[in-house]
Amino acid sequence: MNMSNQELSDTLDDVINNTKIFDIHTHLFPSAFKSHSLSGFVNLLNYHYLIAELLTNANISAKKFYSLDDVNKAKLIWEELFQNRTPISEACKGVLTVLQKLDINYNNKLLKN
């Protein structure tokens, strides 16, 4: 089947504009969803965008990172992305916004042992 550029464009427009998309972001589920809902600072720091940012910017392998428990993953993310660098990504700014809204002073070296 050969299509002209216009036919292909029209077909793609039709498919794109008429395909129903359902996007589930599990981190946005309310607490009533039990195991699909996460809360707390450790889970906030273990957000997948922050993990990707850490693995892109810090000298740690994915294998080493994923061998850590959740608390140590969060500690590493906090140290690398918030203490060792200026937190400028949208994901980092989101964490700082949550802390600010909860009136938590994040300049006091959170997660320090």
C-alpha positions in Angstrom: 0.0 0.0 0.0 1.5 3.3 -1.1 0.3 6.5 0.5 1.0 10.0 -0.6 2.6 12.3 2.0 -0.8 14.0 2.4 -2.6 10.7 2.9 0.0 9.6 5.5 -0.3 12.9 7.2 -4.1 12.7 7.3 -4.0 9.1 8.6 -1.5 10.0 11.4 -3.6 13.1 12.3 -6.7 10.8 12.6 -4.9 8.1 14.6 -3.3 10.7 17.0 -6.4 12.7 17.5 -8.7 9.7 18.0 -6.6 7.3 20.1 -7.5 7.3 23.7 -4.5 7.5 26.0 -4.5 6.5 29.6 -1.5 7.5 31.6 -1.1 6.3 35.1 1.4 8.0 37.4 1.3 5.8 40.4 3.1 8.4 42.6 -0.1 10.5 42.2 -2.5 7.9 43.6 -4.3 8.9 46.8 -3.5 6.9 50.0 -6.7 4.9 49.6 -4.8 3.0 46.8 -2.6 1.5 49.6 0.4 -0.2 47.9 0.2 2.0 44.8 0.6 5.2 46.9 3.9 6.3 48.3 4.5 9.0 50.9 7.3 10.3 53.1 10.6 12.0 52.4 12.5 8.8 51.5 10.0 8.0 48.7 10.0 11.6 47.6 13.8 11.4 47.1 13.6 8.0 45.4 11.4 9.5 42.6 12.4 8.1 39.2 13.4 11.5 37.8 15.8 12.1 40.7 17.3 8.6 40.2 17.9 9.2 36.5 19.5 12.5 37.3 21.7 11.0 40.0 22.9 8.2 37.6 23.5 10.7 34.9 25.5 13.1 37.1 27.2 11.2 39.9 29.9 8.7 39.8 27.8 5.7 40.8 26.8 2.7 38.7 23.1 1.7 38.5 24.1 -1.7 39.8 25.6 -0.2 43.0 22.7 2.3 43.4 20.0 -0.4 43.1 21.9 -2.6 45.6 21.2 0.0 48.3 18.1 0.0 50.5 15.6 2.8 50.1 17.0 5.0 52.9 20.6 4.8 51.6 19.4 5.5 48.1 17.6 8.6 49.4 20.7 9.7 51.4 22.8 9.4 48.3 20.4 11.3 46.1 20.2 14.1 48.8 23.9 14.3 49.1 24.7 14.3 45.4 21.8 16.3 44.0 21.1 18.7 46.8 24.3 19.1 48.9 27.1 18.6 46.3 25.3 20.5 43.5 22.9 23.3 43.1 19.4 21.7 42.8 18.1 23.3 39.6 16.2 20.5 37.8 12.4 20.5 37.9 12.5 17.3 40.0 14.9 18.8 42.5 12.9 22.0 42.6 9.8 19.9 43.3 11.4 18.4 46.4 12.5 21.8 47.6 8.9 23.1 47.1 7.4 20.3 49.1 9.9 21.0 52.0 9.2 24.7 51.8 5.4 24.2 51.8 5.9 22.0 54.9 8.0 24.7 56.5 11.0 22.4 56.7 14.4 24.1 56.7 16.3 22.1 54.1 19.6 24.0 54.7 20.1 22.0 57.9 21.6 19.0 56.1 18.6 16.7 56.1 19.3 13.0 56.2 22.6 13.5 57.9 23.5 10.6 60.2 
